[in-house]
Amino acid sequence: MRIRARRENDLPRLAALADAVRVVDRWPPHRVGSTRHFIASAGTLAAFVAEHDGAVIGQVALHERSADAVMALAAGATGVDVAGLASGGVPALR
């Protein structure tokens, strides 16, 4: 497996993977907008993809924020104020 920075041309494959995940488990439950917009949102600080045999099989991204409930849970678990946190997500896996 190879991990590398996400590129613009990865987005169609990642959107297809995320749509497949959504069919199975309805994640994310409250997505607004297109899958592509969800994956490549403006609040993304960094994003990386995993490749296997040259094919993109998933991604992880670090965001400035997440839902208020997620941020509050992370703050409570870490003892770090919400203002000092970022949020990671894995929108698509093989």
C-alpha positions as CSV (number, residue, x, y, z in Angstrom):
1,M,0.0,0.0,0.0
2,R,1.2,3.5,-0.8
3,I,0.1,6.7,0.9
4,R,0.4,10.0,-0.9
5,A,-1.1,13.5,-1.0
6,R,-4.6,13.6,-2.6
7,R,-4.7,15.0,-6.2
8,E,-7.6,16.6,-8.0
9,N,-7.8,13.7,-10.4
10,D,-8.4,11.3,-7.4
11,L,-11.8,12.9,-6.7
12,P,-14.0,10.9,-9.1
13,R,-12.7,7.6,-7.7
14,L,-13.1,8.8,-4.1
15,A,-16.6,10.0,-4.8
16,A,-17.5,6.6,-6.2
17,L,-16.0,4.9,-3.1
18,A,-17.9,7.3,-0.8
19,D,-21.2,6.7,-2.6
20,A,-20.7,2.9,-2.2
21,V,-20.1,3.4,1.5
22,R,-23.2,5.5,1.8
23,V,-25.4,2.9,0.2
24,V,-24.2,0.3,2.8
25,D,-24.2,2.3,6.0
26,R,-25.8,5.8,5.3
27,W,-22.6,7.6,6.3
28,P,-22.5,10.5,6.7
29,P,-26.0,10.8,7.9
30,H,-26.4,14.6,7.2
31,R,-24.3,15.3,4.2
32,V,-25.1,18.5,2.4
33,G,-24.3,18.9,-1.3
34,S,-22.5,16.5,-3.7
35,T,-20.2,13.7,-2.7
36,R,-17.3,15.4,-4.4
37,H,-18.0,18.6,-2.5
38,F,-18.1,16.6,0.8
39,I,-14.8,15.0,0.0
40,A,-13.0,18.1,-1.1
41,S,-14.6,20.7,1.2
42,A,-13.1,24.1,1.7
43,G,-12.2,23.4,5.3
44,T,-9.7,20.6,4.4
45,L,-6.3,21.3,5.9
46,A,-4.6,18.2,4.3
47,A,-5.8,15.0,2.5
48,F,-4.0,11.8,1.7
49,V,-5.0,8.8,-0.4
50,A,-4.2,5.1,-0.1
51,E,-3.3,3.2,-3.2
52,H,-3.1,-0.5,-3.7
53,D,-1.7,-1.9,-6.9
54,G,-2.0,1.6,-8.4
55,A,-5.7,2.0,-7.6
56,V,-7.0,4.5,-5.1
57,I,-8.7,2.6,-2.3
58,G,-9.5,5.4,0.2
59,Q,-8.6,8.6,1.8
60,V,-8.1,10.4,5.1
61,A,-8.5,14.2,5.5
62,L,-7.8,16.6,8.2
63,H,-10.4,19.4,8.6
64,E,-10.6,22.6,10.6
65,R,-13.9,21.5,12.2
66,S,-16.6,18.8,12.3
67,A,-20.1,18.8,13.6
68,D,-20.4,20.5,17.0
69,A,-21.2,17.2,18.7
70,V,-18.0,15.6,17.3
71,M,-15.9,18.6,18.4
72,A,-17.4,18.6,21.9
73,L,-16.8,14.8,22.2
74,A,-13.2,15.2,21.1
75,A,-12.6,18.2,23.5
76,G,-14.0,16.2,26.4
77,A,-11.9,13.1,25.6
78,T,-8.7,15.0,25.1
79,G,-9.1,17.9,27.6
80,V,-8.2,20.3,24.7
81,D,-10.5,23.3,24.0
82,V,-12.5,23.0,20.8
83,A,-10.5,26.0,19.4
84,G,-7.3,23.9,19.6
85,L,-8.7,20.9,17.7
86,A,-8.9,19.7,14.1
87,S,-11.1,16.9,12.8
88,G,-10.0,13.8,10.8
89,G,-12.3,11.8,8.6
90,V,-12.2,8.8,6.3
91,P,-14.9,9.3,3.7
92,A,-14.1,6.3,1.6
93,L,-12.5,2.9,2.1
94,R,-12.3,-0.1,-0.2
